[in-house]
């Protein structure tokens, strides 16, 4: 547990980066600090491992003031992932990852074998081990940065805008990777970003900072979208928050409607819209009434592409509504974990479920 | 020209060559040892940097002959003491290296330094393990300039009787033996070239990462 108590950071030029911050980071979750530039989120993160020292207040990790011991010793026990990876250009990937174990006095052989394990964990091919950072893509470098931070198995991981320098596609895959890793490792992660979508996607809890280093709201992402504390948070959370908030509401118990399906290659039935599936009942596309082949077998060229799919095992109201809205027939396709069609969903059903959830809250 | 001077004086030439190498290269090593902590200091505070760069810059402009003649007075040693040449050339080497090493240390990416600190490096260990290795390419470039320039500066010492191969110039002029002068010039050039190539090779050997191309990007 990391506890900020009345923490203030005033720089020599008089600017107050963080003002009387009280905040508790709970163990085993991802806590995201988010806000516009100059809001003190990075300063707050860096005070945890004393890269920046507070001018007032205390920060305690599991009850121990971070200022009480040796700074270098403290830092070896806290993983740190920096913007643009910050890899050591003169060391191979393997030796970059082995940095903290070597600082902790492990033998070179043991440190390198641990580094090898980590390459596997973060999904780096073994042949990368002997390369230098300049030979890797931005996304690969950032994976190395995460592996390096995890090498000595620290309970806490600080991530300072780690994915801001990579393109959106790579960023999304790194985010998914982080969530997968976290599901296995259950670290206490503090993650800084200026991107509210990233914050809402990754955070178990999100702390929104406003300019001047004041905490505006500290809440679960669903609550943040549903009930912003003030106009600043509302504006920062941005457009479509009502729709995005549906992503945090479970679609459990949403009634599924029946759905007429036809196998690819079977004779086309009559009716307006029919969902076409393959031999494993996985959706392939829709057959429109006007394209009816009057009993002739349905082939791939007759199909209208389908919309997004709603997975009944893990889907939210957002994915259910999107499935309905994006489907050409107006009926969203519900599938199970294996991708087999189990029924259909209408936008009205989602809105009705939302009204029920609101009434219960 | 009478070339027979060369075979008759091979022993003397060999002895002077060895002396020349010592007088030129020992100051390069000493200069590096002095310049490293000074360069580190220069990166700590802007004031220190300005003072150091200005002072070392001024030192470099002192004419070599004047320095070699004046040093015995300053150091309180005999004018024929080899230390005079060694100290003079060490001063030039330091003057050359402090600025370039300080620039090289400043050029280490901020994210790399911050990452090293966050990993738990103490400042001294970080300097040795991260900042210094990254400053090697620029440092080696500075060392090459210093070594080559020392090769020619050593000969000035011959005026006070301590100049390695420079002795061939003074002696050759006084006794009018062109072959002796020519031998000196050619040997100084060859030595300078060899030392330059050797330093280049050492520099490349210790910085394999600078040649790792970006071709393997995926």
Interface residues (C-beta under 8 A of the other chain):
Chain A: X49 X51 X72 X73 X74 X75 X76 X78 X80 X82 X83 X84 X85 X86 X87 X88 X89 X90 X91 X99 X100 X103 X131 X132 X134 X135 X136 X137 X140 X145 X148 X158
Chain B: X109 X111 X112 X114 X115 X116 X117 X118 X119 X120 X121 X122 X130 X133 X134 X207 X208 X209 X212 X213 X214 X215 X216 X217 X218
